[in-house]
Amino acid sequence: MRAPSFTLPLLPVIKELREYWAVDRGRLIHACKTALALVLAMGICMRLELTLPRSAMVSVAIVMMHQHVGMVIVRSFY
């Protein structure tokens, strides 16, 4: 008697995930970088015991708003 194969129903899901990764890889990587930058900014502000650590998170969100590199320095200046 054969053991049931559980990978067979997952094959379409795996195929869709691979296709999604191929198409939206840049956006997913940018989202991960933004989340990491937000956590680091909040951690640094809390470690330095600043009065408003949320302002650092807002600044990171503004700078990382678009995944395109252009105008990042200008946005970070403002």
PDB file of N, CA, C and O in Angstrom:
ATOM      1  N   MET A   1       0.831  -1.165   0.000  1.00  0.00           N
ATOM      2  CA  MET A   1       0.000   0.000   0.000  1.00  0.00           C
ATOM      3  C   MET A   1       0.890   1.249   0.000  1.00  0.00           C
ATOM      4  O   MET A   1       1.847   1.347   0.768  1.00  0.00           O
ATOM      5  N   ARG A   2       0.550   2.203  -0.885  1.00  0.00           N
ATOM      6  CA  ARG A   2       1.341   3.423  -1.012  1.00  0.00           C
ATOM      7  C   ARG A   2       0.853   4.496  -0.054  1.00  0.00           C
ATOM      8  O   ARG A   2      -0.337   4.605   0.241  1.00  0.00           O
ATOM      9  N   ALA A   3       1.805   5.280   0.419  1.00  0.00           N
ATOM     10  CA  ALA A   3       1.441   6.421   1.259  1.00  0.00           C
ATOM     11  C   ALA A   3       0.899   7.528   0.355  1.00  0.00           C
ATOM     12  O   ALA A   3       1.397   7.706  -0.756  1.00  0.00           O
ATOM     13  N   PRO A   4      -0.094   8.263   0.801  1.00  0.00           N
ATOM     14  CA  PRO A   4      -0.653   9.332  -0.040  1.00  0.00           C
ATOM     15  C   PRO A   4       0.382  10.443  -0.243  1.00  0.00           C
ATOM     16  O   PRO A   4       1.160  10.773   0.652  1.00  0.00           O
ATOM     17  N   SER A   5       0.359  10.988  -1.420  1.00  0.00           N
ATOM     18  CA  SER A   5       1.292  12.056  -1.754  1.00  0.00           C
ATOM     19  C   SER A   5       0.632  13.408  -1.459  1.00  0.00           C
ATOM     20  O   SER A   5      -0.391  13.752  -2.050  1.00  0.00           O
ATOM     21  N   PHE A   6       1.226  14.157  -0.550  1.00  0.00           N
ATOM     22  CA  PHE A   6       0.671  15.454  -0.174  1.00  0.00           C
ATOM     23  C   PHE A   6       1.226  16.583  -1.028  1.00  0.00           C
ATOM     24  O   PHE A   6       0.729  17.708  -0.960  1.00  0.00           O
ATOM     25  N   THR A   7       2.245  16.305  -1.829  1.00  0.00           N
ATOM     26  CA  THR A   7       2.828  17.359  -2.649  1.00  0.00           C
ATOM     27  C   THR A   7       2.025  17.617  -3.907  1.00  0.00           C
ATOM     28  O   THR A   7       2.142  18.690  -4.499  1.00  0.00           O
ATOM     29  N   LEU A   8       1.218  16.668  -4.327  1.00  0.00           N
ATOM     30  CA  LEU A   8       0.454  16.830  -5.551  1.00  0.00           C
ATOM     31  C   LEU A   8      -0.523  18.004  -5.508  1.00  0.00           C
ATOM     32  O   LEU A   8      -0.584  18.753  -6.482  1.00  0.00           O
ATOM     33  N   PRO A   9      -1.292  18.208  -4.434  1.00  0.00           N
ATOM     34  CA  PRO A   9      -2.171  19.382  -4.400  1.00  0.00           C
ATOM     35  C   PRO A   9      -1.402  20.702  -4.277  1.00  0.00           C
ATOM     36  O   PRO A   9      -1.932  21.758  -4.622  1.00  0.00           O
ATOM     37  N   LEU A  10      -0.177  20.651  -3.795  1.00  0.00           N
ATOM     38  CA  LEU A  10       0.599  21.869  -3.611  1.00  0.00           C
ATOM     39  C   LEU A  10       1.317  22.323  -4.873  1.00  0.00           C
ATOM     40  O   LEU A  10       1.825  23.444  -4.912  1.00  0.00           O
ATOM     41  N   LEU A  11       1.374  21.504  -5.884  1.00  0.00           N
ATOM     42  CA  LEU A  11       2.099  21.871  -7.102  1.00  0.00           C
ATOM     43  C   LEU A  11       1.550  23.137  -7.761  1.00  0.00           C
ATOM     44  O   LEU A  11       2.352  23.984  -8.153  1.00  0.00           O
ATOM     45  N   PRO A  12       0.234  23.322  -7.908  1.00  0.00           N
ATOM     46  CA  PRO A  12      -0.246  24.590  -8.486  1.00  0.00           C
ATOM     47  C   PRO A  12       0.082  25.803  -7.615  1.00  0.00           C
ATOM     48  O   PRO A  12       0.359  26.885  -8.132  1.00  0.00           O
ATOM     49  N   VAL A  13       0.050  25.621  -6.312  1.00  0.00           N
ATOM     50  CA  VAL A  13       0.368  26.724  -5.404  1.00  0.00           C
ATOM     51  C   VAL A  13       1.836  27.107  -5.538  1.00  0.00           C
ATOM     52  O   VAL A  13       2.170  28.290  -5.591  1.00  0.00           O
ATOM     53  N   ILE A  14       2.697  26.126  -5.591  1.00  0.00           N
ATOM     54  CA  ILE A  14       4.132  26.385  -5.748  1.00  0.00           C
ATOM     55  C   ILE A  14       4.404  27.061  -7.086  1.00  0.00           C
ATOM     56  O   ILE A  14       5.229  27.971  -7.168  1.00  0.00           O
ATOM     57  N   LYS A  15       3.722  26.625  -8.119  1.00  0.00           N
ATOM     58  CA  LYS A  15       3.886  27.239  -9.434  1.00  0.00           C
ATOM     59  C   LYS A  15       3.475  28.709  -9.400  1.00  0.00           C
ATOM     60  O   LYS A  15       4.174  29.558  -9.951  1.00  0.00           O
ATOM     61  N   GLU A  16       2.345  29.017  -8.756  1.00  0.00           N
ATOM     62  CA  GLU A  16       1.875  30.395  -8.659  1.00  0.00           C
ATOM     63  C   GLU A  16       2.830  31.256  -7.833  1.00  0.00           C
ATOM     64  O   GLU A  16       3.076  32.413  -8.172  1.00  0.00           O
ATOM     65  N   LEU A  17       3.363  30.695  -6.754  1.00  0.00           N
ATOM     66  CA  LEU A  17       4.314  31.443  -5.941  1.00  0.00           C
ATOM     67  C   LEU A  17       5.597  31.752  -6.713  1.00  0.00           C
ATOM     68  O   LEU A  17       6.148  32.845  -6.586  1.00  0.00           O
ATOM     69  N   ARG A  18       6.064  30.815  -7.495  1.00  0.00           N
ATOM     70  CA  ARG A  18       7.260  31.057  -8.314  1.00  0.00           C
ATOM     71  C   ARG A  18       7.002  32.132  -9.366  1.00  0.00           C
ATOM     72  O   ARG A  18       7.861  32.975  -9.625  1.00  0.00           O
ATOM     73  N   GLU A  19       5.821  32.100  -9.968  1.00  0.00           N
ATOM     74  CA  GLU A  19       5.470  33.118 -10.960  1.00  0.00           C
ATOM     75  C   GLU A  19       5.334  34.492 -10.299  1.00  0.00           C
ATOM     76  O   GLU A  19       5.784  35.496 -10.851  1.00  0.00           O
ATOM     77  N   TYR A  20       4.716  34.531  -9.124  1.00  0.00           N
ATOM     78  CA  TYR A  20       4.569  35.790  -8.395  1.00  0.00           C
ATOM     79  C   TYR A  20       5.939  36.349  -8.012  1.00  0.00           C
ATOM     80  O   TYR A  20       6.168  37.555  -8.115  1.00  0.00           O
ATOM     81  N   TRP A  21       6.849  35.479  -7.571  1.00  0.00           N
ATOM     82  CA  TRP A  21       8.196  35.909  -7.208  1.00  0.00           C
ATOM     83  C   TRP A  21       8.938  36.443  -8.430  1.00  0.00           C
ATOM     84  O   TRP A  21       9.671  37.426  -8.319  1.00  0.00           O
ATOM     85  N   ALA A  22       8.765  35.824  -9.579  1.00  0.00           N
ATOM     86  CA  ALA A  22       9.451  36.274 -10.796  1.00  0.00           C
ATOM     87  C   ALA A  22       8.949  37.646 -11.236  1.00  0.00           C
ATOM     88  O   ALA A  22       9.728  38.462 -11.730  1.00  0.00           O
ATOM     89  N   VAL A  23       7.657  37.904 -11.060  1.00  0.00           N
ATOM     90  CA  VAL A  23       7.081  39.162 -11.511  1.00  0.00           C
ATOM     91  C   VAL A  23       7.308  40.277 -10.497  1.00  0.00           C
ATOM     92  O   VAL A  23       7.701  41.378 -10.882  1.00  0.00           O
ATOM     93  N   ASP A  24       7.075  40.025  -9.230  1.00  0.00           N
ATOM     94  CA  ASP A  24       7.078  41.065  -8.199  1.00  0.00           C
ATOM     95  C   ASP A  24       8.266  40.973  -7.249  1.00  0.00           C
ATOM     96  O   ASP A  24       8.167  41.393  -6.097  1.00  0.00           O
ATOM     97  N   ARG A  25       9.361  40.441  -7.706  1.00  0.00           N
ATOM     98  CA  ARG A  25      10.532  40.286  -6.843  1.00  0.00           C
ATOM     99  C   ARG A  25      11.010  41.638  -6.301  1.00  0.00           C
ATOM    100  O   ARG A  25      11.304  41.760  -5.112  1.00  0.00           O
ATOM    101  N   GLY A  26      11.086  42.640  -7.160  1.00  0.00           N
ATOM    102  CA  GLY A  26      11.567  43.955  -6.745  1.00  0.00           C
ATOM    103  C   GLY A  26      10.705  44.584  -5.671  1.00  0.00           C
ATOM    104  O   GLY A  26      11.219  45.171  -4.719  1.00  0.00           O
ATOM    105  N   ARG A  27       9.394  44.462  -5.821  1.00  0.00           N
ATOM    106  CA  ARG A  27       8.480  45.046  -4.828  1.00  0.00           C
ATOM    107  C   ARG A  27       8.575  44.328  -3.489  1.00  0.00           C
ATOM    108  O   ARG A  27       8.541  44.966  -2.436  1.00  0.00           O
ATOM    109  N   LEU A  28       8.694  43.008  -3.525  1.00  0.00           N
ATOM    110  CA  LEU A  28       8.796  42.261  -2.282  1.00  0.00           C
ATOM    111  C   LEU A  28      10.098  42.571  -1.552  1.00  0.00           C
ATOM    112  O   LEU A  28      10.108  42.714  -0.329  1.00  0.00           O
ATOM    113  N   ILE A  29      11.182  42.673  -2.287  1.00  0.00           N
ATOM    114  CA  ILE A  29      12.466  43.012  -1.664  1.00  0.00           C
ATOM    115  C   ILE A  29      12.414  44.422  -1.090  1.00  0.00           C
ATOM    116  O   ILE A  29      12.926  44.665   0.002  1.00  0.00           O
ATOM    117  N   HIS A  30      11.799  45.352  -1.818  1.00  0.00           N
ATOM    118  CA  HIS A  30      11.672  46.720  -1.316  1.00  0.00           C
ATOM    119  C   HIS A  30      10.819  46.759  -0.050  1.00  0.00           C
ATOM    120  O   HIS A  30      11.145  47.491   0.885  1.00  0.00           O
ATOM    121  N   ALA A  31       9.753  45.998  -0.003  1.00  0.00           N
ATOM    122  CA  ALA A  31       8.906  45.955   1.191  1.00  0.00           C
ATOM    123  C   ALA A  31       9.673  45.392   2.384  1.00  0.00           C
ATOM    124  O   ALA A  31       9.523  45.885   3.502  1.00  0.00           O
ATOM    125  N   CYS A  32      10.481  44.379   2.161  1.00  0.00           N
ATOM    126  CA  CYS A  32      11.289  43.807   3.245  1.00  0.00           C
ATOM    127  C   CYS A  32      12.340  44.799   3.727  1.00  0.00           C
ATOM    128  O   CYS A  32      12.567  44.923   4.930  1.00  0.00           O
ATOM    129  N   LYS A  33      12.981  45.503   2.802  1.00  0.00           N
ATOM    130  CA  LYS A  33      13.973  46.516   3.182  1.00  0.00           C
ATOM    131  C   LYS A  33      13.319  47.647   3.969  1.00  0.00           C
ATOM    132  O   LYS A  33      13.890  48.131   4.946  1.00  0.00           O
ATOM    133  N   THR A  34      12.143  48.067   3.558  1.00  0.00           N
ATOM    134  CA  THR A  34      11.438  49.138   4.258  1.00  0.00           C
ATOM    135  C   THR A  34      11.053  48.706   5.666  1.00  0.00           C
ATOM    136  O   THR A  34      11.215  49.470   6.617  1.00  0.00           O
ATOM    137  N   ALA A  35      10.549  47.496   5.803  1.00  0.00           N
ATOM    138  CA  ALA A  35      10.178  46.991   7.125  1.00  0.00           C
ATOM    139  C   ALA A  35      11.403  46.889   8.029  1.00  0.00           C
ATOM    140  O   ALA A  35      11.331  47.228   9.210  1.00  0.00           O
ATOM    141  N   LEU A  36      12.515  46.428   7.490  1.00  0.00           N
ATOM    142  CA  LEU A  36      13.745  46.333   8.269  1.00  0.00           C
ATOM    143  C   LEU A  36      14.237  47.724   8.676  1.00  0.00           C
ATOM    144  O   LEU A  36      14.683  47.911   9.809  1.00  0.00           O
ATOM    145  N   ALA A  37      14.162  48.694   7.774  1.00  0.00           N
ATOM    146  CA  ALA A  37      14.581  50.060   8.095  1.00  0.00           C
ATOM    147  C   ALA A  37      13.691  50.661   9.175  1.00  0.00           C
ATOM    148  O   ALA A  37      14.187  51.356  10.061  1.00  0.00           O
ATOM    149  N   LEU A  38      12.387  50.407   9.118  1.00  0.00           N
ATOM    150  CA  LEU A  38      11.477  50.911  10.149  1.00  0.00           C
ATOM    151  C   LEU A  38      11.802  50.329  11.525  1.00  0.00           C
ATOM    152  O   LEU A  38      11.823  51.048  12.524  1.00  0.00           O
ATOM    153  N   VAL A  39      12.052  49.043  11.563  1.00  0.00           N
ATOM    154  CA  VAL A  39      12.370  48.393  12.840  1.00  0.00           C
ATOM    155  C   VAL A  39      13.702  48.906  13.381  1.00  0.00           C
ATOM    156  O   VAL A  39      13.826  49.163  14.578  1.00  0.00           O
ATOM    157  N   LEU A  40      14.694  49.055  12.511  1.00  0.00           N
ATOM    158  CA  LEU A  40      15.988  49.566  12.958  1.00  0.00           C
ATOM    159  C   LEU A  40      15.882  51.002  13.461  1.00  0.00           C
ATOM    160  O   LEU A  40      16.474  51.341  14.486  1.00  0.00           O
ATOM    161  N   ALA A  41      15.135  51.850  12.755  1.00  0.00           N
ATOM    162  CA  ALA A  41      14.963  53.234  13.190  1.00  0.00           C
ATOM    163  C   ALA A  41      14.289  53.297  14.550  1.00  0.00           C
ATOM    164  O   ALA A  41      14.712  54.063  15.416  1.00  0.00           O
ATOM    165  N   MET A  42      13.258  52.511  14.744  1.00  0.00           N
ATOM    166  CA  MET A  42      12.569  52.505  16.025  1.00  0.00           C
ATOM    167  C   MET A  42      13.471  51.964  17.128  1.00  0.00           C
ATOM    168  O   MET A  42      13.483  52.502  18.235  1.00  0.00           O
ATOM    169  N   GLY A  43      14.212  50.925  16.845  1.00  0.00           N
ATOM    170  CA  GLY A  43      15.125  50.356  17.840  1.00  0.00           C
ATOM    171  C   GLY A  43      16.226  51.318  18.245  1.00  0.00           C
ATOM    172  O   GLY A  43      16.547  51.438  19.427  1.00  0.00           O
ATOM    173  N   ILE A  44      16.808  52.007  17.266  1.00  0.00           N
ATOM    174  CA  ILE A  44      17.865  52.979  17.567  1.00  0.00           C
ATOM    175  C   ILE A  44      17.310  54.130  18.396  1.00  0.00           C
ATOM    176  O   ILE A  44      17.940  54.561  19.361  1.00  0.00           O
ATOM    177  N   CYS A  45      16.144  54.623  18.029  1.00  0.00           N
ATOM    178  CA  CYS A  45      15.543  55.732  18.785  1.00  0.00           C
ATOM    179  C   CYS A  45      15.189  55.315  20.210  1.00  0.00           C
ATOM    180  O   CYS A  45      15.354  56.096  21.147  1.00  0.00           O
ATOM    181  N   MET A  46      14.713  54.109  20.370  1.00  0.00           N
ATOM    182  CA  MET A  46      14.380  53.652  21.715  1.00  0.00           C
ATOM    183  C   MET A  46      15.643  53.419  22.534  1.00  0.00           C
ATOM    184  O   MET A  46      15.670  53.680  23.737  1.00  0.00           O
ATOM    185  N   ARG A  47      16.678  52.930  21.883  1.00  0.00           N
ATOM    186  CA  ARG A  47      17.951  52.709  22.585  1.00  0.00           C
ATOM    187  C   ARG A  47      18.574  54.028  23.036  1.00  0.00           C
ATOM    188  O   ARG A  47      19.150  54.102  24.121  1.00  0.00           O
ATOM    189  N   LEU A  48      18.462  55.069  22.211  1.00  0.00           N
ATOM    190  CA  LEU A  48      18.987  56.388  22.556  1.00  0.00           C
ATOM    191  C   LEU A  48      18.047  57.186  23.444  1.00  0.00           C
ATOM    192  O   LEU A  48      18.370  58.301  23.854  1.00  0.00           O
ATOM    193  N   GLU A  49      16.881  56.618  23.743  1.00  0.00           N
ATOM    194  CA  GLU A  49      15.862  57.224  24.599  1.00  0.00           C
ATOM    195  C   GLU A  49      15.444  58.607  24.102  1.00  0.00           C
ATOM    196  O   GLU A  49      15.384  59.562  24.876  1.00  0.00           O
ATOM    197  N   LEU A  50      15.160  58.702  22.817  1.00  0.00           N
ATOM    198  CA  LEU A  50      14.679  59.953  22.243  1.00  0.00           C
ATOM    199  C   LEU A  50      13.214  60.166  22.642  1.00  0.00           C
ATOM    200  O   LEU A  50      12.501  59.215  22.963  1.00  0.00           O
ATOM    201  N   THR A  51      12.784  61.422  22.617  1.00  0.00           N
ATOM    202  CA  THR A  51      11.428  61.726  23.092  1.00  0.00           C
ATOM    203  C   THR A  51      10.347  61.284  22.111  1.00  0.00           C
ATOM    204  O   THR A  51       9.274  60.854  22.534  1.00  0.00           O
ATOM    205  N   LEU A  52      10.611  61.383  20.806  1.00  0.00           N
ATOM    206  CA  LEU A  52       9.624  60.991  19.793  1.00  0.00           C
ATOM    207  C   LEU A  52      10.227  59.988  18.804  1.00  0.00           C
ATOM    208  O   LEU A  52      10.633  60.376  17.708  1.00  0.00           O
ATOM    209  N   PRO A  53      10.289  58.723  19.169  1.00  0.00           N
ATOM    210  CA  PRO A  53      10.862  57.741  18.235  1.00  0.00           C
ATOM    211  C   PRO A  53       9.985  57.498  17.013  1.00  0.00           C
ATOM    212  O   PRO A  53      10.468  57.001  15.996  1.00  0.00           O
ATOM    213  N   ARG A  54       8.703  57.843  17.099  1.00  0.00           N
ATOM    214  CA  ARG A  54       7.837  57.629  15.948  1.00  0.00           C
ATOM    215  C   ARG A  54       8.180  58.562  14.792  1.00  0.00           C
ATOM    216  O   ARG A  54       7.875  58.255  13.639  1.00  0.00           O
ATOM    217  N   SER A  55       8.812  59.704  15.086  1.00  0.00           N
ATOM    218  CA  SER A  55       9.202  60.615  14.005  1.00  0.00           C
ATOM    219  C   SER A  55      10.271  59.990  13.116  1.00  0.00           C
ATOM    220  O   SER A  55      10.322  60.268  11.918  1.00  0.00           O
ATOM    221  N   ALA A  56      11.113  59.161  13.685  1.00  0.00           N
ATOM    222  CA  ALA A  56      12.113  58.457  12.874  1.00  0.00           C
ATOM    223  C   ALA A  56      11.441  57.457  11.947  1.00  0.00           C
ATOM    224  O   ALA A  56      11.862  57.287  10.803  1.00  0.00           O
ATOM    225  N   MET A  57      10.408  56.800  12.428  1.00  0.00           N
ATOM    226  CA  MET A  57       9.689  55.849  11.588  1.00  0.00           C
ATOM    227  C   MET A  57       8.959  56.563  10.456  1.00  0.00           C
ATOM    228  O   MET A  57       8.911  56.058   9.334  1.00  0.00           O
ATOM    229  N   VAL A  58       8.397  57.716  10.738  1.00  0.00           N
ATOM    230  CA  VAL A  58       7.727  58.493   9.692  1.00  0.00           C
ATOM    231  C   VAL A  58       8.746  58.951   8.656  1.00  0.00           C
ATOM    232  O   VAL A  58       8.467  58.930   7.458  1.00  0.00           O
ATOM    233  N   SER A  59       9.922  59.364   9.110  1.00  0.00           N
ATOM    234  CA  SER A  59      10.976  59.787   8.181  1.00  0.00           C
ATOM    235  C   SER A  59      11.413  58.645   7.281  1.00  0.00           C
ATOM    236  O   SER A  59      11.618  58.844   6.084  1.00  0.00           O
ATOM    237  N   VAL A  60      11.558  57.464   7.837  1.00  0.00           N
ATOM    238  CA  VAL A  60      11.933  56.297   7.034  1.00  0.00           C
ATOM    239  C   VAL A  60      10.849  55.983   6.018  1.00  0.00           C
ATOM    240  O   VAL A  60      11.145  55.668   4.866  1.00  0.00           O
ATOM    241  N   ALA A  61       9.601  56.068   6.440  1.00  0.00           N
ATOM    242  CA  ALA A  61       8.495  55.779   5.518  1.00  0.00           C
ATOM    243  C   ALA A  61       8.448  56.781   4.373  1.00  0.00           C
ATOM    244  O   ALA A  61       8.149  56.408   3.239  1.00  0.00           O
ATOM    245  N   ILE A  62       8.739  58.049   4.655  1.00  0.00           N
ATOM    246  CA  ILE A  62       8.724  59.056   3.599  1.00  0.00           C
ATOM    247  C   ILE A  62       9.864  58.827   2.616  1.00  0.00           C
ATOM    248  O   ILE A  62       9.676  58.916   1.402  1.00  0.00           O
ATOM    249  N   VAL A  63      11.042  58.533   3.147  1.00  0.00           N
ATOM    250  CA  VAL A  63      12.201  58.330   2.272  1.00  0.00           C
ATOM    251  C   VAL A  63      12.045  57.066   1.440  1.00  0.00           C
ATOM    252  O   VAL A  63      12.440  57.049   0.274  1.00  0.00           O
ATOM    253  N   MET A  64      11.480  56.006   2.013  1.00  0.00           N
ATOM    254  CA  MET A  64      11.378  54.723   1.327  1.00  0.00           C
ATOM    255  C   MET A  64      10.032  54.557   0.615  1.00  0.00           C
ATOM    256  O   MET A  64       9.660  53.437   0.264  1.00  0.00           O
ATOM    257  N   MET A  65       9.300  55.648   0.398  1.00  0.00           N
ATOM    258  CA  MET A  65       7.948  55.556  -0.133  1.00  0.00           C
ATOM    259  C   MET A  65       7.885  54.880  -1.504  1.00  0.00           C
ATOM    260  O   MET A  65       7.004  54.053  -1.738  1.00  0.00           O
ATOM    261  N   HIS A  66       8.778  55.209  -2.386  1.00  0.00           N
ATOM    262  CA  HIS A  66       8.776  54.624  -3.725  1.00  0.00           C
ATOM    263  C   HIS A  66      10.032  53.793  -3.898  1.00  0.00           C
ATOM    264  O   HIS A  66      11.085  54.123  -3.352  1.00  0.00           O
ATOM    265  N   GLN A  67       9.922  52.731  -4.649  1.00  0.00           N
ATOM    266  CA  GLN A  67      11.071  51.845  -4.794  1.00  0.00           C
ATOM    267  C   GLN A  67      12.080  52.352  -5.805  1.00  0.00           C
ATOM    268  O   GLN A  67      13.139  51.745  -5.967  1.00  0.00           O
ATOM    269  N   HIS A  68      11.785  53.435  -6.484  1.00  0.00           N
ATOM    270  CA  HIS A  68      12.732  53.974  -7.451  1.00  0.00           C
ATOM    271  C   HIS A  68      13.788  54.796  -6.728  1.00  0.00           C
ATOM    272  O   HIS A  68      13.495  55.462  -5.735  1.00  0.00           O
ATOM    273  N   VAL A  69      15.009  54.746  -7.226  1.00  0.00           N
ATOM    274  CA  VAL A  69      16.130  55.362  -6.545  1.00  0.00           C
ATOM    275  C   VAL A  69      16.129  56.879  -6.700  1.00  0.00           C
ATOM    276  O   VAL A  69      16.621  57.580  -5.816  1.00  0.00           O
ATOM    277  N   GLY A  70      15.598  57.395  -7.781  1.00  0.00           N
ATOM    278  CA  GLY A  70      15.660  58.825  -8.045  1.00  0.00           C
ATOM    279  C   GLY A  70      15.019  59.662  -6.966  1.00  0.00           C
ATOM    280  O   GLY A  70      13.978  59.292  -6.422  1.00  0.00           O
ATOM    281  N   MET A  71      15.619  60.764  -6.658  1.00  0.00           N
ATOM    282  CA  MET A  71      15.131  61.771  -5.731  1.00  0.00           C
ATOM    283  C   MET A  71      15.119  61.279  -4.270  1.00  0.00           C
ATOM    284  O   MET A  71      14.438  61.879  -3.438  1.00  0.00           O
ATOM    285  N   VAL A  72      15.835  60.231  -3.949  1.00  0.00           N
ATOM    286  CA  VAL A  72      15.864  59.757  -2.564  1.00  0.00           C
ATOM    287  C   VAL A  72      16.586  60.763  -1.684  1.00  0.00           C
ATOM    288  O   VAL A  72      16.161  61.020  -0.558  1.00  0.00           O
ATOM    289  N   ILE A  73      17.664  61.328  -2.182  1.00  0.00           N
ATOM    290  CA  ILE A  73      18.417  62.293  -1.389  1.00  0.00           C
ATOM    291  C   ILE A  73      17.575  63.543  -1.150  1.00  0.00           C
ATOM    292  O   ILE A  73      17.596  64.103  -0.054  1.00  0.00           O
ATOM    293  N   VAL A  74      16.838  63.983  -2.163  1.00  0.00           N
ATOM    294  CA  VAL A  74      15.994  65.168  -2.001  1.00  0.00           C
ATOM    295  C   VAL A  74      14.885  64.886  -0.987  1.00  0.00           C
ATOM    296  O   VAL A  74      14.610  65.726  -0.130  1.00  0.00           O
ATOM    297  N   ARG A  75      14.248  63.721  -1.070  1.00  0.00           N
ATOM    298  CA  ARG A  75      13.184  63.387  -0.128  1.00  0.00           C
ATOM    299  C   ARG A  75      13.742  63.282   1.286  1.00  0.00           C
ATOM    300  O   ARG A  75      13.099  63.734   2.234  1.00  0.00           O
ATOM    301  N   SER A  76      14.916  62.699   1.447  1.00  0.00           N
ATOM    302  CA  SER A  76      15.484  62.563   2.785  1.00  0.00           C
ATOM    303  C   SER A  76      15.883  63.929   3.346  1.00  0.00           C
ATOM    304  O   SER A  76      15.852  64.126   4.561  1.00  0.00           O
ATOM    305  N   PHE A  77      16.261  64.878   2.476  1.00  0.00           N
ATOM    306  CA  PHE A  77      16.596  66.210   2.944  1.00  0.00           C
ATOM    307  C   PHE A  77      15.371  66.916   3.498  1.00  0.00           C
ATOM    308  O   PHE A  77      15.439  67.554   4.548  1.00  0.00           O
ATOM    309  N   TYR A  78      14.244  66.803   2.791  1.00  0.00           N
ATOM    310  CA  TYR A  78      13.014  67.454   3.246  1.00  0.00           C
ATOM    311  C   TYR A  78      12.471  66.763   4.475  1.00  0.00           C
ATOM    312  O   TYR A  78      11.437  67.169   5.006  1.00  0.00           O
TER     313      TYR A  78
END
